[in-house]
Amino acid sequence: IFSFFLRNKKIISFFAALITCFGGFAFLFQKRTWQGEFQIVVENELGITPGGLGSELKAAESLLGGGSANFLDTELAILESPSILMPIFEYIKNEKIKKTRSARNLSFKKWKKKQLNINILEDTSVLELVYRDSDKDLILPVLEKISSGYQEYSGRKKSRNLELGKDFFNKQIEIYKRKSEDSLKDVQIFASENDLAV
């Protein structure tokens, strides 16, 4: 083996130099990919933990979107949904078309799979979103738009949940008021039948 390398050292050196040059040029001219990320802390809107609740509180908790086993999965699905991401995709596509015509063939599914990574951090209630792009100037605007879109959706959802929660508790107050009045009547009837002072 040593003799072979010694006899062919010129050819081997030539090919080694050629491969090194090609590798260097490929590295210099390859498109760089930039990355940005942000995290969202998803809070239970009721501020209570599941378990040990009465049926009414459990119903209210479920109504307001808190404490359910799939609550984080739901928030993840919202963040990944086309209703949040499609306007962002259209913005990116338009920006890229201004620079290169090849962006016309960009599809939403391909873009989402290749350039976005959204997941739940293990053992936390934190959603992490990572965005990658070869255009450095798009990273920050895209992250801001995704964050704003999610917050706007979340704000509308929270307002709706609070409205539903208010209606729910008002109905519960009426139910317990009627129960209290019925109980008082029963006590008065029992007292009058048994000559007891109330």
Sequence and secondary structure as in RCSB ss.txt:
>XXXX:A:sequence
IFSFFLRNKKIISFFAALITCFGGFAFLFQKRTWQGEFQIVVENELGITPGGLGSELKAAESLLGGGSANFLDTE
LAILESPSILMPIFEYIKNEKIKKTRSARNLSFKKWKKKQLNINILEDTSVLELVYRDSDKDLILPVLEKISSGY
QEYSGRKKSRNLELGKDFFNKQIEIYKRKSEDSLKDVQIFASENDLAV
>XXXX:A:secstr
 HHHHHHTHHHHHHHHHHHHHHHHHHHHHS   EEEEEEEE   TT   SSS  HHHHHHHHHTT S TTHHHHH
HHHHHSHHHHHHHHHHHHHHHHHH GGGGG  HHHHHHHHEEEEE TTSSEEEEEEEES HHHHHHHHHHHHHHH
HHHHHHHHHHHHHHHHHHHHHHHHHHHHHHHHHHHHHHHHHHHTT   
